[in-house]
Amino acid sequence: MAEIVEREGYRVRVKVEVPAEKVGESYERVLAKYKARVRVPGFRPGRVPRKVLEARIGREALLEEVRERLVDESFAEAVRELGLSPVAARLVEGEVKEGEPFVYEIEVQNYPEVELPDWKTFELTASTPEITEDVVDSALEELRDRYAEVEEVERPAKAGDLVVVATEQGELPVDLAKAPKAVVSALEGKSVGDAVTLPILDESGEVSSNLEAAIRSIKAVRRPELDDEFAKTLGFDTMEAARAKVREELEQRAEADAREARKAEFLDKLAEGLTVEIPPAMIDREIRAIWEEIAEDMAKKGVPFEDYLKQLEREGKFDEFKADIEKTAERRVRRGLAVERLIEVLGTELGEEEWKAHLADLAQRYGLSVDDFEKAVGEDGLRRLYVRRLHDKALEEALESLEAAS
């Protein structure tokens, strides 16, 4: 039997009563477990008398294990009976006595009630950027770079070359066709083996420091001309056709990026306008997840996480770093609560065929079969992908509804 004795927001106090008969049965099961395991001199395995076993293990220890078992079993049933969705729970009262019902109370942090703002009135500012002739020109220049021929030469460096310099940190390629003027000036006219001082520029373009280096090699870069011959290399008859295709792809990409930007803006507005009292356990869980993500990222870079934190402390930045993590955690939780509630409101569902098609698309991107992709990501990864796709679909539906109304 279970009942709610107190409720305020996400805080719920639950009282559960377990019949004396079940208490006795649980106690006997615990005893039977130890009877099969414990070896006592003078007694055959499984034949240790009850009183000897209780004296050996201790009645308090046995009753504590019985209590843990009863709470695990009965609380799950109580949650279903009362229709709760706990995100955390803490036992506050409850003592097991043989021959008596076990009555306990538990404090629950329940999944909160969430009220969305009037999202159909949102005005989104993210828009699709114009694909100008300059943007198309830049894309074509990138194609020229991709198809460029590079040949090492024995002469001083000049405009357009690729110069490889050696520094204390290793080799560094410098493309004189794209490098800042100050860097180009430091390298032009220099030959292999020459020592050079390269200026390091800050965000404003001013020289902030210098890097000592030596020229390791000079390579001439021969970029193809933007003519019909190059267009044929790309699979087109004329440069005009190639240019048109590049523009089309840039416009499609710009529209897709703008769509993602609008979804992100919509979700931010939805989360900011949310009416909700968030259980601390949800924030704490997200904070732990972020710490783990940062530790994994540091490990991939070969940086010991403890060293990274000590460096932040030495620089006096640890408190700010910690506060940023807490802020990020709350933002993530609010976004998650917002989109989960949006799914309920819209009735968004992800059909089996739609899910299979999504998996097939993901597998294709990685050059894998669906079976191999599923094995690679594992069950937990598949669950996360499913939730992510469901969330994304709800945002798409909301955006369509918002755009249709405008």
C-alpha positions as CSV (number, residue, x, y, z in Angstrom):
1,M,0.0,0.0,0.0
2,A,1.3,3.4,-0.9
3,E,0.0,7.0,-0.5
4,I,1.2,10.5,-1.0
5,V,1.4,12.3,2.4
6,E,2.8,15.6,1.1
7,R,3.2,17.3,-2.2
8,E,4.6,20.6,-3.2
9,G,5.8,21.2,-6.7
10,Y,8.3,18.5,-7.7
11,R,8.7,17.5,-4.0
12,V,6.6,14.5,-3.0
13,R,6.6,12.6,0.3
14,V,5.4,9.0,-0.1
15,K,4.4,6.6,2.7
16,V,4.6,2.9,1.9
17,E,3.5,-0.1,4.0
18,V,4.7,-3.6,3.4
19,P,2.7,-6.4,5.0
20,A,4.3,-8.3,7.9
21,E,4.0,-11.5,5.8
22,K,6.3,-10.1,3.1
23,V,8.7,-8.8,5.7
24,G,9.0,-12.4,7.0
25,E,9.4,-13.9,3.6
26,S,12.2,-11.4,2.7
27,Y,14.0,-12.1,5.9
28,E,13.9,-15.9,5.2
29,R,15.2,-15.3,1.7
30,V,18.2,-13.3,3.1
31,L,18.9,-16.0,5.6
32,A,18.7,-18.7,2.9
33,K,21.2,-16.8,0.8
34,Y,23.8,-16.7,3.7
35,K,23.0,-20.2,4.7
36,A,24.2,-21.4,1.3
37,R,27.3,-19.3,1.4
38,V,28.6,-19.0,5.0
39,R,30.9,-21.8,6.2
40,V,30.9,-22.4,10.0
41,P,33.2,-25.0,11.5
42,G,31.3,-28.1,12.8
43,F,28.3,-27.6,10.4
44,R,27.8,-28.9,6.9
45,P,27.2,-26.3,4.1
46,G,23.6,-25.2,4.1
47,R,22.9,-26.8,7.6
48,V,24.0,-23.9,9.8
49,P,21.3,-23.4,12.5
50,R,19.3,-20.1,12.3
51,K,20.6,-18.7,15.6
52,V,24.2,-19.5,14.8
53,L,23.9,-17.8,11.4
54,E,22.2,-14.7,13.0
55,A,24.9,-14.5,15.6
56,R,27.6,-14.9,12.9
57,I,26.3,-12.2,10.6
58,G,24.5,-10.0,13.1
59,R,20.7,-9.4,13.2
60,E,21.1,-5.7,12.5
61,A,23.0,-6.4,9.4
62,L,20.4,-8.9,8.2
63,L,17.5,-6.5,9.0
64,E,19.4,-3.7,7.1
65,E,19.7,-5.9,4.0
66,V,16.0,-6.9,4.3
67,R,15.1,-3.2,4.5
68,E,17.1,-2.4,1.3
69,R,15.4,-5.3,-0.5
70,L,11.9,-4.3,0.6
71,V,12.4,-0.7,-0.4
72,D,13.8,-1.7,-3.8
73,E,10.8,-4.0,-4.4
74,S,8.0,-2.0,-2.9
75,F,9.1,1.5,-4.0
76,A,9.1,0.6,-7.7
77,E,5.5,-0.8,-7.3
78,A,4.5,2.4,-5.3
79,V,5.8,4.6,-8.1
80,R,3.6,2.8,-10.7
81,E,0.6,2.8,-8.3
82,L,0.9,6.6,-7.6
83,G,1.8,7.5,-11.2
84,L,5.1,9.2,-10.2
85,S,8.2,9.8,-12.4
86,P,11.1,10.1,-9.8
87,V,14.3,11.7,-10.8
88,A,15.7,11.2,-7.3
89,A,14.6,9.6,-4.0
90,R,15.8,9.6,-0.4
91,L,14.6,7.3,2.4
92,V,13.8,9.4,5.5
93,E,12.0,7.0,7.8
94,G,11.6,3.2,8.1
95,E,12.7,0.5,10.5
96,V,12.3,-3.3,9.9
97,K,11.0,-5.4,12.8
98,E,10.2,-9.0,12.6
99,G,6.5,-9.9,12.8
100,E,5.4,-6.3,12.0
101,P,4.6,-4.5,8.8
102,F,7.4,-2.4,7.4
103,V,6.3,1.2,7.1
104,Y,8.6,3.8,5.6
105,E,8.5,7.3,4.1
106,I,10.6,8.4,1.2
107,E,11.2,11.9,-0.3
108,V,10.9,12.0,-4.0
109,Q,12.1,14.6,-6.5
110,N,9.5,14.1,-9.2
111,Y,9.7,15.0,-12.9
112,P,8.4,18.5,-12.9
113,E,5.3,20.0,-14.3
114,V,6.2,22.0,-17.4
115,E,4.2,24.9,-19.0
116,L,5.4,26.1,-22.4
117,P,5.2,29.8,-23.3
118,D,2.9,30.8,-26.2
119,W,5.4,29.7,-28.8
120,K,3.1,30.4,-31.7
121,T,3.8,34.1,-31.2
122,F,7.6,33.8,-31.5
123,E,9.4,36.0,-34.0
124,L,12.6,34.4,-35.2
125,T,15.5,36.5,-36.5
126,A,17.6,33.8,-38.1
127,S,17.4,34.1,-41.9
128,T,19.0,32.6,-45.0
129,P,22.1,34.6,-46.1
130,E,22.2,35.8,-49.7
131,I,24.6,33.9,-51.9
132,T,26.4,36.7,-53.6
133,E,28.9,36.5,-56.5
134,D,31.7,37.0,-54.0
135,V,30.5,33.9,-52.1
136,V,30.5,31.8,-55.3
137,D,33.9,33.2,-56.2
138,S,35.3,32.1,-52.8
139,A,33.8,28.6,-53.3
140,L,35.4,28.3,-56.7
141,E,38.7,29.4,-55.3
142,E,38.5,26.6,-52.7
143,L,37.9,24.2,-55.6
144,R,41.1,25.6,-57.3
145,D,43.0,24.9,-54.1
146,R,41.7,21.4,-53.9
147,Y,42.8,20.6,-57.4
148,A,46.1,22.5,-57.2
149,E,49.3,20.7,-58.1
150,V,52.2,21.2,-55.6
151,E,55.8,20.9,-56.6
152,E,58.9,21.5,-54.4
153,V,61.2,24.1,-55.9
154,E,64.8,25.3,-55.4
155,R,64.4,29.0,-55.4
156,P,63.4,31.9,-53.0
157,A,59.8,32.0,-51.9
158,K,57.4,34.2,-53.8
159,A,53.7,35.1,-53.9
160,G,51.4,32.1,-54.1
161,D,54.0,29.5,-52.8
162,L,53.4,27.1,-49.9
163,V,56.3,27.5,-47.5
164,V,56.9,24.9,-44.8
165,V,58.7,26.3,-41.7
166,A,60.2,24.4,-38.7
167,T,59.4,25.7,-35.2
168,E,60.0,24.3,-31.7
169,Q,56.5,22.9,-31.8
170,G,57.0,21.2,-35.2
171,E,56.5,21.9,-38.9
172,L,54.0,24.6,-40.0
173,P,52.8,25.1,-43.6
174,V,52.2,28.7,-44.6
175,D,50.2,29.4,-47.7
176,L,51.5,32.7,-49.1
177,A,48.3,33.1,-51.2
178,K,46.2,33.4,-48.0
179,A,48.6,34.4,-45.2
180,P,48.5,37.9,-43.7
181,K,50.6,40.5,-45.4
182,A,53.0,40.8,-42.5
183,V,53.7,37.0,-42.6
184,V,54.1,37.1,-46.4
185,S,56.6,39.9,-46.1
186,A,58.6,37.9,-43.6
187,L,58.8,34.9,-46.0
188,E,59.0,36.3,-49.5
189,G,62.5,36.2,-51.0
190,K,63.8,33.8,-48.3
191,S,65.3,30.4,-49.2
192,V,65.4,26.9,-47.7
193,G,67.5,27.0,-44.5
194,D,67.0,30.7,-43.8
195,A,66.0,31.7,-40.3
196,V,62.9,33.9,-40.2
197,T,60.9,35.7,-37.6
198,L,57.2,35.3,-38.1
199,P,54.8,37.8,-36.6
200,I,51.8,36.4,-34.6
201,L,48.7,38.6,-35.0
202,D,45.9,39.1,-32.5
203,E,42.2,39.3,-33.4
204,S,42.5,43.0,-34.3
205,G,45.4,42.2,-36.8
206,E,48.1,43.7,-34.6
207,V,51.4,41.9,-34.0
208,S,51.2,40.4,-30.5
209,S,54.3,38.3,-30.5
210,N,56.9,36.7,-32.8
211,L,57.7,33.1,-33.7
212,E,61.3,32.1,-34.5
213,A,61.4,29.5,-37.4
214,A,63.5,28.2,-40.2
215,I,62.4,27.5,-43.7
216,R,62.2,23.7,-44.3
217,S,60.9,23.6,-47.9
218,I,59.3,25.8,-50.6
219,K,56.6,24.5,-52.9
220,A,55.2,26.1,-56.0
221,V,51.4,25.8,-56.1
222,R,49.9,25.6,-59.6
223,R,46.1,26.3,-59.3
224,P,44.0,25.5,-62.4
225,E,42.4,28.3,-64.3
226,L,38.6,28.8,-64.0
227,D,37.9,27.8,-67.5
228,D,35.9,25.1,-69.4
229,E,38.8,22.7,-69.2
230,F,38.7,22.8,-65.4
231,A,34.9,22.5,-65.5
232,K,35.3,19.2,-67.4
233,T,37.5,18.0,-64.5
234,L,34.5,18.8,-62.2
235,G,32.1,16.9,-64.5
236,F,30.6,19.8,-66.4
237,D,30.8,20.9,-70.0
238,T,31.4,24.6,-69.3
239,M,32.5,26.8,-66.5
240,E,29.2,28.5,-66.6
241,A,27.4,25.2,-65.8
242,A,29.9,24.5,-63.0
243,R,29.4,27.9,-61.5
244,A,25.6,27.4,-61.6
245,K,25.9,24.1,-59.8
246,V,28.2,25.6,-57.1
247,R,25.7,28.3,-56.5
248,E,22.8,25.8,-56.2
249,E,24.8,23.8,-53.7
250,L,25.7,26.9,-51.7
251,E,22.1,28.0,-51.6
252,Q,20.9,24.6,-50.4
253,R,23.6,24.5,-47.7
254,A,22.7,28.1,-46.7
255,E,19.0,27.1,-46.4
256,A,19.8,24.0,-44.4
257,D,22.1,26.0,-42.0
258,A,19.5,28.7,-41.6
259,R,16.9,26.0,-40.8
260,E,19.1,24.7,-38.1
261,A,19.7,28.2,-36.8
262,R,16.0,28.8,-36.6
263,K,15.4,25.6,-34.8
264,A,18.1,26.5,-32.3
265,E,16.7,30.0,-31.8
266,F,13.2,28.6,-31.4
267,L,14.4,26.1,-28.8
268,D,16.3,28.8,-26.9
269,K,13.2,31.0,-26.7
270,L,11.1,28.0,-25.7
271,A,13.5,27.1,-22.9
272,E,13.8,30.7,-21.7
273,G,10.0,31.2,-21.5
274,L,9.4,27.9,-19.7
275,T,7.4,27.9,-16.5
276,V,9.0,25.1,-14.4
277,E,10.5,24.4,-11.0
278,I,13.5,22.2,-11.8
279,P,14.5,19.4,-9.3
280,P,18.1,19.9,-8.2
281,A,18.8,16.3,-9.0
282,M,18.3,17.0,-12.7
283,I,20.8,19.8,-12.6
284,D,23.3,17.8,-10.6
285,R,23.1,14.9,-13.1
286,E,23.7,17.2,-16.0
287,I,26.6,18.8,-14.3
288,R,28.2,15.4,-13.8
289,A,27.6,14.6,-17.4
290,I,29.4,17.8,-18.5
291,W,32.4,17.1,-16.2
292,E,32.7,13.7,-17.8
293,E,32.5,15.1,-21.3
294,I,35.2,17.6,-20.6
295,A,37.4,14.9,-19.0
296,E,36.9,12.7,-22.1
297,D,37.8,15.6,-24.4
298,M,41.0,16.3,-22.4
299,A,41.9,12.6,-22.6
300,K,41.5,12.6,-26.4
301,K,43.9,15.6,-26.5
302,G,46.4,13.8,-24.3
303,V,45.9,16.4,-21.5
304,P,45.5,15.0,-17.9
305,F,42.2,16.4,-16.6
306,E,43.6,17.0,-13.1
307,D,46.5,19.0,-14.6
308,Y,43.9,21.1,-16.6
309,L,42.0,21.9,-13.4
310,K,45.1,22.8,-11.5
311,Q,46.1,25.2,-14.3
312,L,42.7,26.9,-14.1
313,E,43.2,27.2,-10.3
314,R,46.6,28.7,-10.8
315,E,45.2,31.3,-13.2
316,G,42.3,32.0,-10.9
317,K,39.7,30.9,-13.4
318,F,38.4,27.7,-11.7
319,D,35.4,29.4,-10.0
320,E,34.3,31.0,-13.3
321,F,34.8,27.7,-15.1
322,K,32.6,25.9,-12.6
323,A,30.0,28.6,-12.7
324,D,29.9,28.3,-16.5
325,I,29.4,24.5,-16.2
326,E,26.5,25.0,-13.8
327,K,24.9,27.6,-16.2
328,T,25.3,25.3,-19.1
329,A,23.8,22.4,-17.2
330,E,20.7,24.4,-16.3
331,R,20.3,25.6,-19.9
332,R,20.5,22.0,-21.2
333,V,18.0,20.8,-18.7
334,R,15.6,23.6,-19.6
335,R,16.0,22.8,-23.3
336,G,15.4,19.1,-22.6
337,L,12.2,19.8,-20.6
338,A,11.0,22.2,-23.2
339,V,11.3,19.9,-26.1
340,E,9.9,16.9,-24.2
341,R,6.8,19.0,-23.3
342,L,6.6,20.1,-26.9
343,I,6.5,16.5,-28.1
344,E,3.6,15.9,-25.7
345,V,1.7,19.0,-26.9
346,L,2.2,18.2,-30.6
347,G,1.8,14.4,-30.2
348,T,5.0,13.9,-32.2
349,E,5.8,10.3,-33.0
350,L,8.6,8.5,-34.8
351,G,7.3,5.7,-36.9
352,E,9.3,2.5,-37.3
353,E,9.8,3.0,-41.0
354,E,10.9,6.6,-40.5
355,W,13.4,5.4,-37.8
356,K,14.8,2.7,-40.0
357,A,15.2,5.2,-42.9
358,H,17.0,7.6,-40.5
359,L,19.4,4.8,-39.4
360,A,20.0,3.9,-43.0
361,D,21.0,7.5,-43.8
362,L,23.3,7.7,-40.8
363,A,24.9,4.4,-41.7
364,Q,25.5,5.5,-45.2
365,R,27.3,8.6,-44.1
366,Y,29.8,6.5,-42.3
367,G,30.1,4.0,-45.1
368,L,28.6,1.1,-43.0
369,S,25.7,-1.3,-43.3
370,V,22.8,-0.6,-40.9
371,D,23.7,-3.8,-38.9
372,D,27.4,-2.7,-38.5
373,F,26.3,0.8,-37.6
374,E,24.0,-0.4,-34.9
375,K,26.7,-2.6,-33.5
376,A,29.2,0.3,-33.5
377,V,27.0,2.7,-31.6
378,G,25.5,0.1,-29.2
379,E,22.1,0.1,-27.5
380,D,22.7,3.2,-25.4
381,G,23.9,5.1,-28.5
382,L,20.8,4.0,-30.5
383,R,18.5,5.2,-27.7
384,R,20.3,8.6,-27.7
385,L,20.0,8.8,-31.5
386,Y,16.3,7.9,-31.4
387,V,15.6,10.6,-28.8
388,R,17.6,13.2,-30.7
389,R,15.7,12.4,-33.9
390,L,12.4,12.6,-32.1
391,H,13.3,15.9,-30.5
392,D,14.4,17.2,-33.9
393,K,11.2,16.1,-35.5
394,A,9.1,18.0,-32.9
395,L,11.1,21.1,-33.5
396,E,10.6,20.8,-37.3
397,E,6.8,20.4,-36.8
398,A,6.7,23.4,-34.5
399,L,8.7,25.5,-36.9
400,E,6.4,24.5,-39.8
401,S,3.4,25.4,-37.8
402,L,4.9,28.8,-36.8
403,E,5.9,29.6,-40.4
404,A,2.4,28.6,-41.7
405,A,0.8,31.0,-39.3
406,S,3.0,33.9,-40.2
